[in-house]
Amino acid sequence: DAGVIQSPRHEVTEMGQEVTLRCKPISGHNSLFWYRQTMMRGLELLIYFNNNVPIDDSGMPEDRFSAKMPNASFSTLKIQPSEPRDSAVYFCASSLGLLAGETQYFGPGTRLLVL
Amino acid sequence: AQSVTQLDSHVSVSEGTPVLLRCNYSSSYSPSLFWYVQHPNKGLQLLLKYTSAATLVKGINGFEAEFKKSETSFHLTKPSAHMSDAAEYFCVVQIYGGSQGNLIFGKGTKLSVKP
């Protein structure tokens, strides 16, 4: 039974380049979350979707960040243009829904380094 | 507003001795609480969760946590540490209300296990 799948696992890019991170949630899960983890700020929720619809994007740092979920089995997080301060580990998580106590299952993360 | 405080950023124990990782929460409602573990360069894995059922919650790998409403605590314990328990542990509270489904993460406690 596959868990949450993220690609790529590692990404090194230069400042100003576009970066696209990909996520495949667990089949049957209706909610998808994007998080960012840094030493300074810990784990932060960026955006989450329910039934492919963005519910709350208040955690997205600025307009350079965008996320889409075109269907129930795929989501992307795009950074354009990228900056060195975007270097972090980006996690995708999915859950059955948004009910109280619902468990979120995390992917292995994408480690992004912007030079 | 909901929040969570992990009282120790780093805990060091010897193999075979008990583990105690402390967590206090703040919530206007009866909370859902979680403990996640993150091994180096890995994603987050759910250890256990409390969702207003039994106050003593048993999780994977011999861990358990007790919900104490009077103390607003949800400390994680294990009777005997194993080398493989060395990891970072996150206490998490679930938000209710307008952003239902969101998780608020503590800053993490890094557990070291000495041979």
Chai-1 contact restraints between the chains, C-beta under 6 A:
chainA,res_idxA,chainB,res_idxB,connection_type,confidence,min_distance_angstrom,max_distance_angstrom,comment,restraint_id
A,G42,B,K107,contact,1.0,0.0,6.0,A-B,restraint_1
A,L43,B,F105,contact,1.0,0.0,6.0,A-B,restraint_2
A,L45,B,N102,contact,1.0,0.0,6.0,A-B,restraint_3
A,D56,B,S99,contact,1.0,0.0,6.0,A-B,restraint_4
A,L98,B,Q100,contact,1.0,0.0,6.0,A-B,restraint_5
A,L98,B,G101,contact,1.0,0.0,6.0,A-B,restraint_6
A,A100,B,S32,contact,1.0,0.0,6.0,A-B,restraint_7
A,G101,B,S32,contact,1.0,0.0,6.0,A-B,restraint_8
A,G101,B,T51,contact,1.0,0.0,6.0,A-B,restraint_9
A,T103,B,L46,contact,1.0,0.0,6.0,A-B,restraint_10
A,F106,B,G43,contact,1.0,0.0,6.0,A-B,restraint_11
A,F106,B,L44,contact,1.0,0.0,6.0,A-B,restraint_12
A,G107,B,G43,contact,1.0,0.0,6.0,A-B,restraint_13
A,P108,B,G43,contact,1.0,0.0,6.0,A-B,restraint_14
A,G109,B,G43,contact,1.0,0.0,6.0,A-B,restraint_15
